[in-house]
Amino acid sequence: MRRLDLDGLDTDAIAEFVCQRSGVSPAGARAPAAILRDRTGGNPFFLRETWTDLERRGGVSALRGPQRVPVSIGDTLAARLAGLGERVRELIELAAVLGDHFDLPTLVRASATDRAQSMDAVDSATAVGLIEADDAAPGRYGFVHSLTRQAVLDRLPRARATMLHARVAQALEAHGDPALTPRIAHHYLEAHLLGYHEQAVRHALAAARQAVHSLAFEEAALWFDRAATLPETAEGTRAELSFEAAANHLRAGDFAGARVIYLRLTTMADPLVRLRAAIGVEEADSRPGLAEGRAADLITTALADCPLAPDDLLRIRALGSLGRALAFAGRTADSRVVGTRAIDNARRSGDRAVLVHALKASLWHGLTPDVGATQLARTAELAAMCAGSGDRETLSVALFFRAMVTYQAGRPDELAEALADHQRAVRSTGQPWHHYFAGCLAQGRAFLEGDFAGAERRAAAALQLGEAFGVDTTEGSYGVQMFMISRETGRLAVARGHLTGRETFADRWVAGLLALYTELGITEGIRRALRHLLDGTLAAHTTEAQWPIELAFMTEGALALGDRDAAAALRPFLADHAGMNLLGGQFVAAFGSADRYLARIAALVGDTAGAERHFATALALDERMGSVVHTAETLAEHAVALHASGTDRDRARELAARARAMAASIGQVRVLRRLEPLHQLAGRAVLTAREVEVIELLARGLSNREIGARLFISSNTAANHIRSILMKTGTANRTQAARYAAEHQLG
């Protein structure tokens, strides 16, 4: 006989096994294979039995649930353990409590037997293949299979496990190493029934603070919550620990988890705790933008239950939160009154933290044109206060709103400064919520610059960040972002076969459906959706975050139909934004100058002078903002309006050529298609006689020198003619110009 020592299956072999048994792709099998390798150590028997158990519970997806030891494996390991001596079994139980991996000194120190006996037990457990030494780290051991450890824990009586946790905690504490704090906290929490409540809370708080310092907010929330739920914890201490847990859930982006804790605190006996909890519920609702009245009701009730003096700091903070809650509930006028009162009271109090809270909450009162200057001043004040104090969380919020306000106001330099400062502030927060809004700003900026591929990547990255928010999904915002990108790049045609124009409006965002109908030219759908929206009370929606989006979509629908009555109804609402940019959501949809829409309405109703004035204002703003997307659209719409009126066809051709050149350079298909009627009518009229001669020769493949020789001009002059041709025809290069010549039968 010859002995063969077999290693376990590696990850590649297990991935192949998963592919054969589940049918998933090789790429999809890699992650499950890695988990199975860790759990089974590659042992074929363990792998087969674990996989059989997983198949009963749903296959690969069951790996996301808690680890479970199949009965067959548990029985096998139990039989192996039963064959060992009592001293070895006790040591293996202690090692299982320590973890998948452990260091020998701690194991020996925590053992109830003397050092020599403990070392003998370690050797025995190693010899039978239960644990193994870590060659890379002397003194470190680990279980060969995590399933072995789990099987030991599953069969460990609760009372004995509690005692072992206490021994392990004391052994680890003796090291005096702060890095061991989380492990010590865990073991004392598990042993609290033996009288270790004080140690459990103390170490849990230390572990939580370490996690916060490391920006591991989810972990911090877990530590605070575990300490709070100990039965020995006094009610007042439990409330404070719960507030800390909820705050860290917020920082981690788990708004639903924070809400659960805050709502539980609103039922406690202490009225001050209930008021603080109601403020917390409002924070947890406002971050994902939940438009509910619950938070406002909770704060109002809590304020009534604990009458506080007007200058009480908690009352002022509650008023600030109430103002924001009323805004989300659609009571904008009330929100601004209450929020302004909170700011005034905070200023009189002289308390910086309360003033910061009141100013921050007021930023959600809306960004309508009538409060733009006020909000701009508040963002500046808030940013200045937080920049000096190191409050990066509030600074991030202030700079995000400052970016939105400066875009709306058409202040490109201040916008660029806010964007740069916001990026720096966000990096230091470590919070998904702040990073999500940084992603929205980056997506919007890329869109304005005509970097549609970059905008799409950033939208996808922001969506992935939003997944951290759990049930508070960001898919709606992502849908709008992708619609804005897709319509500019001409990718909406795929939806045409799925729409008839007679779709029901129930449970649909009608304004978004209207925009889709408009882009696809589904006249019946445009008419139905526009009529449905105009039949409502438009003035009641002007303070909502999505109002600028809906206003733009309704205006585009009315213009597509040539509906003068609808355009007239929308014109006053657009006039409120005159001289400004239209921006919807949290920088989700940027439309550029509102004056472009006013100009198109003026042209529709025959107000030529008004159209010219608004187009000039729009172009100046779009160019000042440096947005090639909106500049090209304004030039194109102006060209179309001039051509339709027949007043200045030469100027229409000039504007169209400029628009084509800009749109072609970034792949802005929407503008190019808008200019197609002018392009088809232009033909030779776009070019001078000399330029016609040049483009005919260019289409034959001649170089600048050869064109110059044929026409008896210099090659530099030929090059100048070609640059003019490219500009006038909206083509980006010689190849496109040659194609233009072929389309118009030039040469």
FENUR-V983277 format. One record per helix or strand of 2 or more residues. SS is the DSSP state (~ for helix, > for strand). FROM is the first residue (numbers start at 0). LEN is the number of residues. If there is no record, write none. Layout:
ss from len
SS FROM LEN
SS FROM LEN
This chain:
ss from len
~ 10 12
~ 25 15
~ 43 13
~ 58 6
~ 70 12
~ 85 13
> 100 3
~ 103 7
~ 114 13
> 130 3
> 139 4
~ 145 9
~ 157 16
~ 177 13
~ 191 3
~ 196 17
~ 216 12
~ 234 18
~ 254 11
~ 270 17
~ 293 12
~ 312 16
~ 331 18
~ 351 14
~ 368 21
~ 391 18
~ 411 16
~ 431 17
~ 451 18
~ 474 14
~ 492 6
~ 509 11
~ 522 12
~ 537 4
~ 546 15
~ 563 12
> 580 4
> 588 5
~ 593 11
~ 607 18
~ 627 18
~ 648 18
~ 668 6
~ 675 11
~ 688 11
~ 703 8
~ 714 15
~ 733 10
